[in-house]
C-alpha cells in the first residue's frame, strides 16, 4: 500500500467515525431531552347553552374529545372514547347513533351501548355553568352509567 492510499483510507475512516459520533451524540440528545406531548386542558368553556340545538354537537370532538348533547330537556358532555378498547367513535346523524370504527360498537345518542363488543355505556364529563354564563366542561371528573353516577347533578345540565 502506498503512502497516498494509506492516507485516503485513513481519511475515509476518520469521516465515518466522525459521522457515527455525530449520530450517537444526536441520539443521546434526544434521549436526554425527549419530545413533550402536549395534551389539551381537562376543563374548557364550550360557549353558551343557547348556542346548542337539539342533538349531538361535534365541534369539540377533535380538540377536546367531547360531544355536547342536548336531549330531552338536559345537556351533557359525552367523552368520545369507546369503552371497549379506547377508539374514538363517530356520530352518524342519519342513523342517530355513535359507531366505533374499530370493532363496531354502537351507542345511542344518550351514550347507552346497544351493539358490538363494548362492555358499558360511554362516560360523561362534568358539566356546569361558569360565572360568565358559559358551559364549563371538566373531563377530570367522569361519570359512569353502571355506577348510577349519571344522576349526579354535575353530570348534566337542565336545558
Backbone bond lengths (Angstrom), bond angles and torsions (degrees), N, CA, C in turn:
res aa  C-N    CA-C-N  psi(-1)  N-CA   C-N-CA  omega(-1)  CA-C   N-CA-C  phi
1 X - - - 1.449 - - 1.527 107.64 -
2 X 1.297 114.50 136.94 1.457 119.41 -179.27 1.514 109.91 -83.73
3 X 1.309 113.39 165.94 1.452 118.91 179.42 1.532 110.13 -63.51
4 X 1.335 118.31 -41.91 1.465 122.66 179.00 1.535 110.57 -62.80
5 X 1.325 118.20 -42.01 1.466 122.42 178.41 1.524 111.22 -64.04
6 X 1.336 116.52 -39.50 1.472 120.52 178.95 1.518 110.48 -62.01
7 X 1.322 117.71 -46.24 1.466 120.32 -178.88 1.531 112.12 -69.94
8 X 1.312 118.02 -28.70 1.476 120.76 174.84 1.527 109.98 -64.77
9 X 1.326 116.51 -47.80 1.463 120.78 178.16 1.526 111.26 -65.38
10 X 1.310 117.30 -37.92 1.460 121.05 178.05 1.529 110.18 -64.34
11 X 1.325 117.98 -39.82 1.472 122.05 177.58 1.524 110.72 -64.10
12 X 1.315 117.31 -44.59 1.469 121.07 178.79 1.527 110.13 -62.76
13 X 1.316 116.96 -43.99 1.475 121.14 178.95 1.521 110.25 -62.69
14 X 1.317 117.04 -42.08 1.464 120.76 -179.97 1.531 110.70 -64.26
15 X 1.328 118.97 -42.79 1.461 122.28 177.27 1.530 111.06 -63.31
16 X 1.311 117.91 -41.23 1.466 121.45 178.42 1.527 110.41 -64.02
17 X 1.329 117.05 -43.94 1.458 121.38 178.58 1.532 111.07 -62.92
18 X 1.329 116.93 -42.47 1.463 121.29 179.34 1.534 110.41 -64.41
19 X 1.324 117.73 -43.40 1.470 121.23 177.95 1.516 112.00 -62.85
20 X 1.337 116.77 -44.23 1.472 120.13 178.82 1.526 110.90 -64.40
21 X 1.323 116.93 -38.45 1.470 120.82 178.37 1.524 110.66 -65.21
22 X 1.323 117.22 -41.76 1.465 120.97 179.46 1.531 110.69 -63.78
23 X 1.323 116.77 -42.86 1.468 120.49 178.40 1.523 110.20 -63.67
24 X 1.325 117.49 -42.77 1.475 121.24 178.72 1.520 111.04 -63.02
25 X 1.316 116.97 -41.44 1.457 120.95 178.75 1.528 110.96 -65.02
26 X 1.322 117.12 -40.14 1.464 120.57 177.24 1.527 110.98 -63.57
27 X 1.321 117.69 -41.55 1.460 121.25 178.10 1.523 111.18 -65.00
28 X 1.323 116.78 -38.51 1.460 120.73 177.13 1.528 109.90 -63.55
29 X 1.328 116.35 -40.83 1.458 119.83 177.31 1.515 112.29 -62.53
30 X 1.325 117.30 -41.14 1.478 120.52 176.98 1.522 111.07 -64.30
31 X 1.331 116.65 -35.52 1.467 120.47 178.80 1.528 110.81 -69.18
32 X 1.321 116.15 -42.34 1.460 120.28 -177.09 1.526 112.58 -73.36
33 X 1.333 117.94 -30.47 1.452 122.63 -178.21 1.523 109.34 -128.31
34 X 1.342 117.28 76.92 1.473 119.66 -176.34 1.527 111.42 -68.10
35 X 1.324 114.36 157.78 1.460 119.98 176.16 1.523 109.23 -66.91
36 X 1.303 116.51 142.06 1.452 121.32 -178.41 1.520 108.74 -98.70
37 X 1.309 116.05 129.71 1.456 120.81 176.61 1.525 107.53 -86.49
38 X 1.308 116.44 122.28 1.449 120.74 179.66 1.515 108.13 -97.73
39 X 1.313 115.68 118.75 1.456 120.65 179.10 1.517 108.98 -101.41
40 X 1.318 116.62 152.23 1.463 118.70 178.81 1.526 110.00 -66.52
41 X 1.317 117.20 155.61 1.463 119.35 179.05 1.531 110.80 -61.84
42 X 1.320 115.83 153.31 1.460 120.08 -177.94 1.527 112.36 -78.00
43 X 1.321 117.88 -20.70 1.464 119.29 176.60 1.526 108.77 -126.38
44 X 1.318 115.09 145.13 1.456 120.96 -177.93 1.515 109.86 -155.48
45 X 1.332 115.57 157.87 1.466 121.38 176.03 1.523 108.04 -92.32
46 X 1.323 115.04 133.87 1.466 121.06 -173.56 1.521 112.83 -113.88
47 X 1.313 118.27 25.81 1.455 120.43 178.24 1.517 112.34 88.20
48 X 1.301 115.67 -170.50 1.457 121.65 -176.36 1.520 110.93 -93.83
49 X 1.336 117.56 148.58 1.477 120.67 -178.18 1.524 113.45 -56.92
50 X 1.327 117.77 -34.59 1.463 119.82 -178.46 1.524 112.65 -70.49
51 X 1.338 117.47 -10.71 1.472 121.28 176.95 1.525 112.51 -76.56
52 X 1.317 117.50 -8.64 1.460 121.93 -174.57 1.516 110.42 -110.87
53 X 1.335 114.60 127.56 1.450 120.39 174.95 1.520 109.69 -91.78
54 X 1.324 117.45 179.57 1.458 119.61 177.88 1.527 111.30 -64.45
55 X 1.320 115.81 144.44 1.457 120.82 178.46 1.520 112.70 108.45
56 X 1.316 114.64 -161.01 1.465 122.70 -174.77 1.522 109.75 -99.21
57 X 1.311 116.24 128.91 1.463 121.76 175.78 1.523 108.40 -106.86
58 X 1.334 116.14 122.31 1.468 121.17 -173.31 1.526 114.48 -99.76
59 X 1.321 119.06 7.82 1.468 119.35 -173.16 1.527 114.04 -65.87
60 X 1.316 119.34 -17.95 1.469 121.38 -178.22 1.524 112.78 -105.27
61 X 1.321 118.05 2.31 1.472 120.62 -176.21 1.525 111.81 -65.16
62 X 1.318 117.80 -49.62 1.466 120.82 -175.52 1.529 111.98 -66.70
63 X 1.316 116.88 -45.52 1.459 120.43 -173.81 1.529 113.44 -79.91
64 X 1.343 117.14 -41.66 1.462 120.57 -174.68 1.528 114.41 -118.26
65 X 1.321 118.27 -8.04 1.460 120.67 179.81 1.517 113.42 71.27
66 X 1.337 116.75 39.32 1.468 121.52 -176.41 1.529 109.24 -140.46
67 X 1.319 115.59 141.59 1.466 122.09 168.79 1.521 107.45 -107.16
68 X 1.318 116.59 140.14 1.467 121.25 171.57 1.527 105.87 -101.31
69 X 1.326 115.87 125.33 1.464 121.09 -175.92 1.526 109.07 -119.57
70 X 1.323 116.12 130.91 1.471 121.46 171.81 1.521 105.55 -111.65
71 X 1.341 115.18 116.84 1.460 120.65 -173.34 1.519 110.27 -148.55
72 X 1.306 117.22 125.10 1.460 123.80 173.14 1.527 113.34 48.45
73 X 1.324 116.54 52.65 1.454 121.18 174.04 1.511 115.98 79.34
74 X 1.314 118.32 10.70 1.457 120.00 176.24 1.524 110.40 -142.53
75 X 1.324 114.59 158.61 1.461 121.79 176.00 1.520 108.03 -121.35
76 X 1.320 115.94 142.36 1.453 120.51 176.93 1.514 109.44 -148.67
77 X 1.329 115.32 163.28 1.464 122.15 -178.91 1.516 107.99 -113.49
78 X 1.334 116.41 111.82 1.461 121.31 176.80 1.519 109.58 -90.67
79 X 1.318 116.41 134.47 1.459 121.04 177.34 1.522 108.13 -80.13
80 X 1.328 116.64 128.74 1.465 122.89 -172.52 1.525 111.89 -84.71
81 X 1.320 115.79 57.64 1.460 121.71 176.64 1.526 107.53 -135.06
82 X 1.327 116.38 123.50 1.459 121.28 178.76 1.522 109.18 -64.35
83 X 1.311 116.59 137.92 1.467 120.73 -178.48 1.521 112.48 -81.52
84 X 1.338 117.19 1.41 1.462 119.67 176.96 1.530 109.98 -81.51
85 X 1.334 117.01 -67.34 1.464 120.33 -179.26 1.523 113.37 -132.75
86 X 1.322 118.29 13.14 1.457 120.86 173.32 1.509 116.78 87.79
87 X 1.319 119.12 12.97 1.463 120.95 176.35 1.528 108.97 -75.74
88 X 1.329 118.07 155.75 1.470 119.44 176.79 1.523 111.18 -84.77
89 X 1.319 118.75 116.88 1.467 120.59 176.24 1.521 111.27 -70.95
90 X 1.313 115.93 167.22 1.464 122.50 176.76 1.517 109.10 -117.79
91 X 1.331 116.13 147.40 1.454 121.13 174.72 1.515 107.77 -87.67
92 X 1.330 116.09 125.86 1.467 121.90 177.84 1.526 107.91 -108.48
93 X 1.336 118.03 96.53 1.463 120.17 -174.67 1.522 113.93 -61.84
94 X 1.320 118.19 -34.64 1.466 120.83 -178.85 1.526 111.36 -64.58
95 X 1.318 116.32 -33.83 1.466 121.33 -179.41 1.523 112.53 -99.32
96 X 1.338 116.63 -5.83 1.458 123.71 -178.35 1.520 112.04 51.30
97 X 1.344 115.05 53.53 1.452 119.92 177.47 1.517 110.22 -155.50
98 X 1.330 114.96 159.36 1.454 121.36 171.20 1.513 106.76 -92.49
99 X 1.317 116.87 138.17 1.461 121.16 -178.45 1.523 108.06 -133.20
100 X 1.331 115.52 126.64 1.459 121.16 178.08 1.525 108.09 -86.98
101 X 1.324 116.17 123.80 1.458 121.10 -177.51 1.522 112.63 -73.72
102 X 1.311 118.07 -19.80 1.468 120.13 -176.09 1.535 112.36 -71.32
103 X 1.328 117.09 -51.09 1.459 119.83 -174.72 1.518 113.94 -133.85
104 X 1.337 117.30 9.64 1.455 120.31 172.86 1.514 116.83 83.78
105 X 1.322 118.56 14.79 1.463 119.52 177.60 1.519 109.62 -67.06
106 X 1.331 115.95 141.74 1.453 121.39 -179.84 1.514 111.27 -123.83
107 X 1.322 116.08 144.11 1.467 122.81 -179.43 1.510 109.03 -133.87
108 X 1.327 116.37 141.86 1.455 120.76 171.98 1.527 109.08 -69.93
109 X 1.326 116.94 171.57 1.457 121.67 178.96 1.524 111.13 -59.38
110 X 1.302 117.31 -27.64 1.466 121.02 178.57 1.525 112.20 -73.43
111 X 1.338 116.99 -15.62 1.464 120.72 -177.39 1.515 113.17 100.91
112 X 1.328 117.52 -4.67 1.465 121.78 179.50 1.532 108.79 -73.63
113 X 1.328 115.76 133.45 1.469 120.43 -179.88 1.524 110.13 -80.01
114 X 1.353 115.63 144.94 1.461 119.24 178.92 1.519 113.61 -140.54
115 X 1.334 118.14 -9.68 1.463 118.81 178.44 1.523 109.37 -150.67
116 X 1.322 114.00 157.46 1.460 119.84 176.75 1.518 113.18 87.33
117 X 1.308 116.32 -174.03 1.464 120.36 -174.08 1.531 115.24 -83.41
118 X 1.324 117.80 -0.29 1.459 118.58 -176.97 1.523 111.83 -59.95
119 X 1.322 118.39 133.10 1.460 120.54 -175.70 1.520 114.96 -82.70
120 X 1.339 116.91 -18.95 1.471 118.47 -175.20 1.527 110.33 -157.15
121 X 1.346 116.70 168.39 1.468 120.61 -179.80 1.530 113.05 -66.23
122 X 1.331 114.83 166.51 1.457 120.28 174.08 1.528 109.76 -63.45
123 X 1.322 116.13 157.85 1.459 120.31 179.58 1.525 109.55 -93.94
124 X 1.321 115.68 153.03 1.459 121.24 176.18 1.527 109.23 -105.86
125 X 1.318 115.59 147.72 1.463 121.47 174.23 1.528 107.87 -97.69
126 X 1.319 115.98 156.66 1.466 120.43 177.37 1.521 108.73 -64.07
127 X 1.314 115.49 140.27 1.469 121.09 -178.56 1.521 107.83 -139.35
128 X 1.320 115.68 137.12 1.464 120.91 -179.24 1.526 108.94 -154.20
129 X 1.310 115.44 176.71 1.462 121.20 176.16 1.521 107.29 -103.74
130 X 1.333 116.51 126.39 1.466 120.88 -179.88 1.526 109.89 -78.58
131 X 1.311 116.12 176.82 1.463 121.68 -177.64 1.524 112.77 -62.06
132 X 1.330 117.31 -30.36 1.459 119.82 -179.92 1.533 113.23 -89.53
133 X 1.338 117.01 8.35 1.461 121.39 175.87 1.512 115.07 89.16
134 X 1.325 117.95 1.11 1.461 120.68 179.07 1.527 110.62 -87.68
135 X 1.323 114.86 159.18 1.458 121.19 176.00 1.524 108.33 -74.43
136 X 1.310 117.00 130.15 1.458 122.46 177.58 1.525 107.84 -112.98
137 X 1.330 116.31 118.55 1.470 122.02 179.37 1.523 107.69 -105.03
138 X 1.328 116.28 130.23 1.468 121.66 -179.17 1.523 108.87 -123.89
139 X 1.346 116.39 103.76 1.469 120.82 -178.34 1.519 112.81 -77.59
140 X 1.321 118.61 -6.39 1.465 119.78 177.84 1.528 111.13 -75.46
141 X 1.330 116.90 -17.37 1.475 121.82 174.58 1.524 107.58 -110.03
142 X 1.321 115.89 118.60 1.466 121.81 -175.69 1.532 108.75 -117.26
143 X 1.335 115.57 140.21 1.457 121.72 -179.51 1.524 109.42 -119.67
144 X 1.334 116.12 131.34 1.458 121.79 -177.65 1.526 109.77 -111.63
145 X 1.325 115.81 136.06 1.456 122.10 -178.61 1.525 111.87 -63.34
146 X 1.340 116.35 -45.49 1.460 120.15 -174.49 1.523 113.38 -66.41
147 X 1.305 117.59 -16.14 1.465 121.79 176.46 1.526 111.04 -97.04
148 X 1.328 117.27 4.50 1.459 121.88 179.70 1.518 113.29 73.23
149 X 1.328 117.74 20.95 1.453 120.75 -175.02 1.525 113.68 -86.58
150 X 1.330 118.46 -10.03 1.454 119.79 -179.80 1.526 112.08 -69.43
151 X 1.314 117.93 -16.48 1.455 120.56 177.41 1.533 112.26 -85.01
152 X 1.315 117.29 -6.25 1.459 122.26 176.43 1.536 108.47 -61.58
153 X 1.333 118.70 133.29 1.473 119.88 -179.02 1.520 114.60 -59.02
154 X 1.325 118.90 -21.56 1.469 121.54 178.44 1.532 112.08 -80.79
155 X 1.337 118.58 -8.87 1.457 122.02 -176.92 1.528 113.23 -88.83
156 X 1.339 117.66 -7.73 1.467 120.28 -179.08 1.525 109.44 -157.88
157 X 1.322 115.01 166.03 1.454 122.63 173.55 1.520 108.17 -119.97
158 X 1.307 116.81 143.10 1.463 119.27 171.75 1.521 107.28 -76.46
159 X 1.322 116.15 126.97 1.473 119.20 -176.87 1.507 111.31 -108.73
